[in-house]
Amino acid sequence: MTDLEFFDANVVVGRVSRPSPTMRCEPEEIVSELARHDITEALVTHAHALERSHEDNVEVLDLVRAHPGLRPAWVVPEHSTLDFPDPDAAISQMLADDVGAVRVPASRYNGYTVDPWALGPIWSRFDAVRMPVLLAGSDLGRYPDGPALGFSARNIFDMATSFPGIPLIILRVNFSALRVLVPLMRACPNVFAELSFFTAHHGVETLVRELGADRLLFGSGLPWGPPGPSLVATRYARVADADKRLIAGDNLRRLLGDIRS
């Protein structure tokens, strides 16, 4: 069996607002769950920053300092002009804190407004330093009969073409999005797919065949989902071992290595 070094692109720690009865979401529980599945590295966002305020981003720093292999991902509001009036200072602080990505949830208000003037000037700085952006809450990550989540395929195309230096990572890609995901990723070489929610039969094989393996990222979706499905899909996909290694972690390592100081 291929020896894979997994790097999780999609982890949230801390108590969420609507935990399930069996959910394990406290930081040490998440760390234990990652270790149990032999996931040695992870991008980690704090639930308080995601569900309360981006000012709570600092809560994740003590955790990542205590656990080598964890890398902080900070939350940035979709429309950020008022929250980050000094983009240069904000980026400098992120780089000083070794932030590996920013997580941008779709706004509940005007979430489909993604023109550069609305997103805010910090996006130009993301583009300049090649900061990966995790897009949480998109129509490519929901079941067809589910409610719209925020970012449409057109929104993602517009963001990708407006900021070609930003690696845009669509979280929780759903199998039902294949017909639009493939042409979107072909048109936008800076768009990546995270596979924690991708349950299509032979889905990994299909994406590798249509797009190549170099823009697919392993993720667990913790604490909302277990790591097992994505681990199994990656480990047992009928693709080359080199492709499995890319998906498991090397693609994400490459993106983090490309961040410019």
Backbone hydrogen bonds in HBPLUS format (Angstrom, degrees):
<---DONOR---> <-ACCEPTOR-->    atom                        ^
c    i                          cat <-CA-CA->   ^        H-A-AA   ^      H-
h    n   atom  resd res      DA  || num        DHA   H-A  angle D-A-AA Bond
n    s   type  num  typ     dist DA aas  dist angle  dist       angle   num
A0007-PHE N   A0248-ALA O   2.83 MM 241  6.20 157.4  1.88 155.7 149.4     1
A0008-ASP N   A0041-GLU O   2.88 MM  33  6.16 161.9  1.91 138.9 134.3     2
A0043-LEU N   A0008-ASP O   2.79 MM  35  6.14 157.9  1.84 171.1 175.4     3
A0009-ALA N   A0218-PHE O   3.12 MM 209  6.28 156.0  2.18 136.5 143.9     4
A0221-GLY N   A0010-ASN O   3.05 MM 211  5.23 140.1  2.21 147.1 156.8     5
A0045-THR N   A0011-VAL O   2.98 MM  34  6.30 157.6  2.03 146.3 152.9     6
A0012-VAL N   A0222-LEU O   2.96 MM 210  6.07 150.2  2.05 134.4 143.9     7
A0013-VAL N   A0045-THR O   2.84 MM  32  6.25 156.6  1.90 160.6 168.6     8
A0047-ALA N   A0013-VAL O   2.64 MM  34  5.65 160.5  1.67 175.6 171.9     9
A0014-GLY N   A0025-CYS O   2.65 MM  11  5.32 143.3  1.78 164.3 159.3    10
A0023-MET N   A0020-SER O   3.16 MM   3  5.12 160.2  2.20 105.8 111.9    11
A0029-GLU N   A0026-GLU O   2.90 MM   3  5.24 122.7  2.24 110.4 126.2    12
A0030-ILE N   A0026-GLU O   2.98 MM   4  6.27 154.3  2.05 159.2 167.5    13
A0031-VAL N   A0027-PRO O   2.96 MM   4  6.25 163.5  1.99 155.2 159.6    14
A0032-SER N   A0028-GLU O   2.99 MM   4  6.10 156.0  2.05 139.4 145.9    15
A0033-GLU N   A0029-GLU O   2.93 MM   4  6.15 152.2  2.01 143.5 151.2    16
A0034-LEU N   A0030-ILE O   2.91 MM   4  6.18 158.0  1.96 155.1 160.4    17
A0035-ALA N   A0031-VAL O   3.04 MM   4  6.26 163.3  2.07 148.0 152.5    18
A0036-ARG N   A0032-SER O   2.90 MM   4  6.09 151.7  1.98 146.2 154.2    19
A0037-HIS N   A0033-GLU O   3.30 MM   4  6.51 137.8  2.49 138.7 147.6    20
A0037-HIS N   A0034-LEU O   3.15 MM   3  5.36 134.9  2.37 100.4 112.2    21
A0039-ILE N   A0034-LEU O   2.92 MM   5  5.06 171.0  1.92 150.4 147.5    22
A0038-ASP N   A0035-ALA O   2.97 MM   3  4.88 163.5  2.00 107.3 110.2    23
A0042-ALA N   A0069-GLY O   3.09 MM  27  6.52 149.6  2.19 141.6 142.4    24
A0071-ARG N   A0042-ALA O   2.83 MM  29  6.14 155.4  1.89 163.9 166.4    25
A0044-VAL N   A0071-ARG O   2.85 MM  27  6.03 161.4  1.89 159.9 164.1    26
A0073-ALA N   A0044-VAL O   2.83 MM  29  5.42 148.9  1.93 142.7 136.1    27
A0049-ALA N   A0046-HIS O   3.12 MM   3  5.49 124.7  2.44 105.1 117.7    28
A0050-LEU N   A0046-HIS O   3.15 MM   4  6.48 150.3  2.25 145.1 154.1    29
A0051-GLU N   A0047-ALA O   2.79 MM   4  5.88 155.1  1.85 155.7 160.9    30
A0052-ARG N   A0048-HIS O   2.78 MM   4  5.16 142.0  1.92 133.4 141.7    31
A0053-SER N   A0048-HIS O   3.16 MM   5  6.62 145.9  2.28 146.1 154.3    32
A0056-ASP N   A0053-SER O   2.95 MM   3  5.75 168.9  1.96 123.3 126.9    33
A0057-ASN N   A0054-HIS O   3.01 MM   3  5.51 155.0  2.08 120.7 121.2    34
A0059-GLU N   A0056-ASP O   3.04 MM   3  5.69 160.9  2.08 118.9 124.4    35
A0060-VAL N   A0057-ASN O   3.20 MM   3  6.14 167.0  2.22 126.9 129.1    36
A0061-LEU N   A0058-VAL O   3.10 MM   3  5.50 154.6  2.16 111.8 119.2    37
A0064-VAL N   A0060-VAL O   3.16 MM   4  6.47 164.2  2.18 157.4 160.7    38
A0065-ARG N   A0061-LEU O   3.01 MM   4  6.16 150.2  2.10 149.0 157.5    39
A0066-ALA N   A0062-ASP O   3.12 MM   4  6.23 139.7  2.29 138.5 148.1    40
A0066-ALA N   A0063-LEU O   3.13 MM   3  5.21 127.8  2.42  96.2 109.7    41
A0067-HIS N   A0063-LEU O   3.16 MM   4  6.34 125.0  2.48 141.4 155.5    42
A0070-LEU N   A0067-HIS O   3.17 MM   3  6.06 162.9  2.20 146.3 148.4    43
A0100-GLY N   A0072-PRO O   2.82 MM  28  5.96 161.9  1.86 170.2 175.6    44
A0074-TRP N   A0101-ALA O   3.03 MM  27  6.57 139.6  2.20 155.5 152.4    45
A0103-ARG N   A0074-TRP O   2.58 MM  29  5.87 157.2  1.63 146.8 154.9    46
A0076-VAL N   A0103-ARG O   3.07 MM  27  6.15 156.4  2.13 143.7 147.3    47
A0080-SER N   A0119-LEU O   3.08 MM  39  5.97 176.1  2.08 133.8 133.1    48
A0084-PHE N   A0080-SER O   2.90 MM   4  5.82 152.1  1.98 161.8 164.9    49
A0090-ALA N   A0086-ASP O   3.08 MM   4  6.37 159.4  2.13 154.1 160.7    50
A0091-ILE N   A0087-PRO O   2.90 MM   4  6.09 165.7  1.92 155.3 158.2    51
A0092-SER N   A0088-ASP O   2.97 MM   4  6.12 159.9  2.01 146.1 152.2    52
A0093-GLN N   A0089-ALA O   2.99 MM   4  6.20 153.3  2.06 146.4 152.9    53
A0094-MET N   A0090-ALA O   2.98 MM   4  6.28 157.5  2.03 149.0 155.4    54
A0095-LEU N   A0091-ILE O   2.92 MM   4  6.17 165.7  1.94 157.8 160.6    55
A0096-ALA N   A0092-SER O   2.95 MM   4  6.11 152.2  2.03 142.0 150.2    56
A0097-ASP N   A0093-GLN O   2.95 MM   4  6.16 143.5  2.09 145.0 154.4    57
A0099-VAL N   A0094-MET O   2.95 MM   5  5.19 175.3  1.95 152.4 150.8    58
A0098-ASP N   A0095-LEU O   3.13 MM   3  4.96 160.7  2.16 102.2 105.8    59
A0102-VAL N   A0132-PRO O   3.00 MM  30  6.49 157.0  2.05 156.2 161.8    60
A0134-LEU N   A0102-VAL O   2.73 MM  32  6.05 165.5  1.75 156.1 161.3    61
A0104-VAL N   A0134-LEU O   2.85 MM  30  6.01 165.6  1.87 163.7 166.9    62
A0136-ALA N   A0104-VAL O   3.29 MM  32  6.02 152.7  2.37 121.8 129.2    63
A0106-ALA N   A0136-ALA O   3.26 MM  30  6.65 141.4  2.42 164.3 173.5    64
A0113-THR N   A0110-ASN O   3.01 MM   3  5.51 163.6  2.04 120.1 122.8    65
A0118-ALA N   A0115-ASP O   2.85 MM   3  5.40 135.8  2.04 116.8 129.0    66
A0119-LEU N   A0115-ASP O   3.02 MM   4  6.30 159.9  2.06 156.9 163.4    67
A0120-GLY N   A0116-PRO O   3.16 MM   4  6.18 160.2  2.20 148.7 152.3    68
A0123-TRP N   A0120-GLY O   3.22 MM   3  6.09 160.5  2.26 122.9 127.1    69
A0124-SER N   A0121-PRO O   3.11 MM   3  5.58 138.5  2.29 110.0 119.7    70
A0125-ARG N   A0122-ILE O   3.04 MM   3  5.06 123.9  2.36  94.7 109.4    71
A0126-PHE N   A0122-ILE O   2.91 MM   4  6.33 149.4  2.00 147.8 157.1    72
A0127-ASP N   A0123-TRP O   2.98 MM   4  6.21 155.6  2.04 143.3 149.3    73
A0128-ALA N   A0124-SER O   3.02 MM   4  6.25 149.3  2.11 136.7 144.8    74
A0129-VAL N   A0125-ARG O   3.04 MM   4  6.26 157.1  2.09 153.2 157.3    75
A0130-ARG N   A0126-PHE O   2.85 MM   4  5.67 115.9  2.27 139.7 155.4    76
A0131-MET N   A0126-PHE O   2.99 MM   5  4.94 157.3  2.04 138.3 143.4    77
A0260-ARG N   A0129-VAL O   2.81 MM 131  4.59 167.0  1.83 134.7 139.3    78
A0133-VAL N   A0167-PRO O   2.91 MM  34  6.20 167.0  1.93 162.2 164.8    79
A0169-ILE N   A0133-VAL O   2.82 MM  36  6.01 177.4  1.82 165.1 165.9    80
A0135-LEU N   A0169-ILE O   2.81 MM  34  5.88 171.4  1.82 156.0 159.0    81
A0171-LEU N   A0135-LEU O   3.24 MM  36  5.85 170.4  2.25 141.3 142.8    82
A0151-PHE N   A0137-GLY O   3.24 MM  14  6.51 167.3  2.25 137.3 141.1    83
A0141-GLY N   A0138-SER O   2.99 MM   3  5.39 161.4  2.03 113.1 117.4    84
A0139-ASP N   A0151-PHE O   2.68 MM  12  5.87 166.3  1.69 160.4 159.2    85
A0174-ASN N   A0140-LEU O   2.83 MM  34  6.02 164.8  1.85 156.6 152.6    86
A0146-GLY N   A0143-TYR O   2.93 MM   3  5.16 163.9  1.96 115.6 120.1    87
A0156-ILE N   A0152-SER O   3.06 MM   4  6.42 159.2  2.10 151.5 155.9    88
A0157-PHE N   A0153-ALA O   2.96 MM   4  6.22 156.4  2.02 147.6 154.3    89
A0158-ASP N   A0154-ARG O   2.91 MM   4  6.15 160.1  1.95 151.7 156.8    90
A0159-MET N   A0155-ASN O   2.90 MM   4  6.21 159.7  1.94 153.8 159.2    91
A0160-ALA N   A0156-ILE O   2.88 MM   4  5.99 161.7  1.91 149.0 154.5    92
A0161-THR N   A0157-PHE O   2.99 MM   4  6.15 156.5  2.04 150.5 156.1    93
A0162-SER N   A0158-ASP O   2.94 MM   4  5.98 145.9  2.06 142.3 151.8    94
A0163-PHE N   A0159-MET O   2.97 MM   4  5.99 147.0  2.08 145.4 153.0    95
A0166-ILE N   A0163-PHE O   3.15 MM   3  5.78 168.6  2.16 122.0 125.6    96
A0168-LEU N   A0190-ASN O   2.81 MM  22  6.11 158.9  1.86 166.9 172.3    97
A0192-PHE N   A0168-LEU O   2.73 MM  24  5.98 160.3  1.77 160.6 160.9    98
A0170-ILE N   A0192-PHE O   2.87 MM  22  6.13 169.0  1.88 154.9 151.1    99
A0194-GLU N   A0170-ILE O   2.98 MM  24  5.96 164.1  2.00 162.9 158.4   100
A0173-VAL N   A0194-GLU O   3.28 MM  21  6.22 157.2  2.34 168.2 172.8   101
A0177-ALA N   A0174-ASN O   2.99 MM   3  5.64 166.4  2.01 121.6 126.1   102
A0178-LEU N   A0175-PHE O   3.36 MM   3  5.89 167.5  2.37 120.4 120.4   103
A0180-VAL N   A0177-ALA O   3.06 MM   3  5.74 143.1  2.20 121.0 130.4   104
A0181-LEU N   A0177-ALA O   2.73 MM   4  5.65 158.2  1.78 161.9 166.1   105
A0182-VAL N   A0178-LEU O   3.16 MM   4  5.94 178.6  2.16 147.3 147.5   106
A0184-LEU N   A0180-VAL O   3.06 MM   4  6.06 153.0  2.13 144.2 152.6   107
A0185-MET N   A0181-LEU O   2.90 MM   4  6.10 165.7  1.92 158.6 161.1   108
A0186-ARG N   A0182-VAL O   2.97 MM   4  6.16 148.3  2.07 148.8 158.3   109
A0187-ALA N   A0183-PRO O   2.99 MM   4  6.10 148.7  2.09 142.2 149.6   110
A0188-CYS N   A0184-LEU O   2.96 MM   4  6.11 135.6  2.16 142.5 155.3   111
A0191-VAL N   A0188-CYS O   3.14 MM   3  5.73 154.7  2.21 127.4 126.1   112
A0193-ALA N   A0215-ARG O   3.04 MM  22  6.46 162.7  2.07 162.3 165.4   113
A0217-LEU N   A0193-ALA O   2.85 MM  24  6.07 159.8  1.89 160.1 159.9   114
A0195-LEU N   A0217-LEU O   2.99 MM  22  6.19 156.3  2.05 172.9 178.7   115
A0198-PHE N   A0195-LEU O   3.28 MM   3  4.98 170.6  2.29 104.7 107.0   116
A0203-GLY N   A0200-ALA O   2.89 MM   3  4.52 142.8  2.03 126.6 117.3   117
A0206-THR N   A0202-HIS O   3.00 MM   4  6.23 151.4  2.08 144.4 152.6   118
A0207-LEU N   A0203-GLY O   2.98 MM   4  6.28 163.9  2.01 155.0 157.9   119
A0208-VAL N   A0204-VAL O   2.91 MM   4  6.11 163.5  1.94 156.0 160.8   120
A0209-ARG N   A0205-GLU O   2.93 MM   4  6.07 157.0  1.98 145.1 151.8   121
A0210-GLU N   A0206-THR O   2.92 MM   4  6.11 158.4  1.97 151.2 156.9   122
A0211-LEU N   A0207-LEU O   2.76 MM   4  5.57 154.8  1.82 148.6 155.1   123
A0212-GLY N   A0208-VAL O   2.85 MM   4  4.23 138.4  2.02 112.5 123.0   124
A0216-LEU N   A0213-ALA O   3.40 MM   3  5.68 158.0  2.45 121.1 117.6   125
A0218-PHE N   A0247-ILE O   2.98 MM  29  5.67 138.1  2.16 160.0 147.1   126
A0224-TRP N   A0221-GLY O   3.01 MM   3  5.91 120.8  2.37 145.1 142.8   127
A0225-GLY N   A0221-GLY O   3.20 MM   4  5.20 144.8  2.33 111.7 117.7   128
A0231-LEU N   A0227-PRO O   3.04 MM   4  6.09 160.4  2.08 159.9 165.0   129
A0232-VAL N   A0228-GLY O   2.87 MM   4  6.00 170.5  1.88 166.9 168.0   130
A0233-ALA N   A0229-PRO O   2.95 MM   4  6.07 162.6  1.98 145.4 150.9   131
A0234-THR N   A0230-SER O   3.02 MM   4  6.09 154.4  2.08 142.1 148.2   132
A0235-ARG N   A0231-LEU O   2.84 MM   4  5.97 170.8  1.85 156.0 159.2   133
A0236-TYR N   A0232-VAL O   2.93 MM   4  5.80 165.0  1.95 152.5 155.8   134
A0243-ASP N   A0240-ALA O   2.97 MM   3  5.20 124.3  2.29 102.1 116.2   135
A0244-LYS N   A0240-ALA O   3.08 MM   4  6.53 153.9  2.15 151.3 158.8   136
A0245-ARG N   A0241-ASP O   3.02 MM   4  6.33 156.6  2.08 151.2 156.8   137
A0246-LEU N   A0242-ALA O   3.17 MM   4  6.42 150.1  2.26 139.9 147.5   138
A0247-ILE N   A0243-ASP O   3.04 MM   4  6.34 165.7  2.06 155.6 158.1   139
A0248-ALA N   A0244-LYS O   2.84 MM   4  5.94 168.2  1.85 156.0 159.9   140
A0249-GLY N   A0245-ARG O   3.29 MM   4  6.33 151.0  2.38 141.4 146.1   141
A0250-ASP N   A0245-ARG O   3.14 MM   5  6.12 168.5  2.15 154.7 151.0   142
A0251-ASN N   A0246-LEU O   2.91 MM   5  5.04 162.7  1.94 137.7 134.4   143
A0253-ARG N   A0249-GLY O   2.96 MM   4  6.20 161.2  1.99 156.1 162.3   144
A0254-ARG N   A0250-ASP O   2.97 MM   4  6.08 151.7  2.05 142.2 149.3   145
A0255-LEU N   A0251-ASN O   3.10 MM   4  6.43 156.2  2.15 147.2 152.9   146
A0256-LEU N   A0252-LEU O   2.99 MM   4  6.28 162.8  2.02 155.7 159.6   147
A0257-GLY N   A0253-ARG O   2.91 MM   4  6.06 148.3  2.01 143.1 152.5   148
A0258-ASP N   A0254-ARG O   3.05 MM   4  6.25 125.0  2.36 139.6 153.4   149
A0258-ASP N   A0255-LEU O   3.15 MM   3  5.14 139.8  2.32  94.4 105.9   150
A0259-ILE N   A0256-LEU O   3.34 MM   3  5.53 163.2  2.37 104.2 109.2   151
